[in-house]
């Protein structure tokens, strides 16, 4: 993901609250899950637990190991690092 096409909000300690709101909006515009990953931690990439049947028909889920990741899973797993890199760029 290249950030060269997007204007990153520059950090201003005098106007931190405004910068924080603009940065959150900027990150959310890039990828919907970006802000949640930064504030809540890495996404857990899950898979259905096919070995466990439930009475109500809803599957149980287990966390995938890294060697099971698809290309899309890898993109989601890398969101935290990308978000922090963008924030660092905004701090000048």
N, C-alpha and C positions, 0 to 999 in steps of 0.2 A: 504494500500500500504506500503510495507516494503522497506526501503531504504538500508537495510543491503547488498543487492546484488549489489549496485551501489557505485562506488567511487565518493563521493561528492567532488567537487573542494574546497580546503581549501582557505579561505580568506587571502589575503595579501594586506595590505594597500599600500605597495611599488609598487605593480603590479596590482592595482585595475582594470585597463582597461582589462587586460588579464583575470583576475578572472571573471569579469562581462561577458565576451564573453563565457568563459568555463561554467559558471553557466547557462547562457541562453541556451546553447547547451544541457547541462545535463537535464534541466527541459523540454525542447522540446522533448528530447528522451524519457522521461517518459510518457508524455501526450502531444499531439499536441497543445492543447489549453492552456497549463499551462502558458507560457510566456505572452500571451495576457491577461489572467486573472490577473496576477501580475501587468502588466503595465497599463492596461485599467480599471481594477476593475472587480467585479463579473460578471459572465455571467447572462444574463436575460433569464430565462427559459420561452419559449413562447408556446402558443397554438393557433390554428386557431379560429377566432371569427365566429362561425357558425350562429350567429344571424344577421350578417351584410353581405349582398350580394353586390358584386361590379359588375360594368358593364363589366369589362374586364375579369372576371372569376378568378382573383387571390384573394386568401383569405387575409383578414386583420388578424393581430395577436394581441393577448393580453398576458400580462405576467401571468404565472400560479401562483396561491397561493401555499404555501408550502404543504398544505394537498393534492394537486393534483399531486405532484411530483411522478414520477416512480423511480425505483431503479437507472436507468441511469441518470435521472435528478438530483438525490441526489448526485451522484458521481461528476457531473459537478459543482453543487453548492458548493461542498467542495474543489474544486481545489485551490482556493485562500489560504485557511488555510494550505493545504498540501504544496503548493509552498513556503510559508513563513517558515514553519517548516524545510523544506529542506535547505533553505537559511541560517537559523539560525544554523543548524548543520554544514554548511560549514564555519561558522565564528569561529569555535573552541569552 
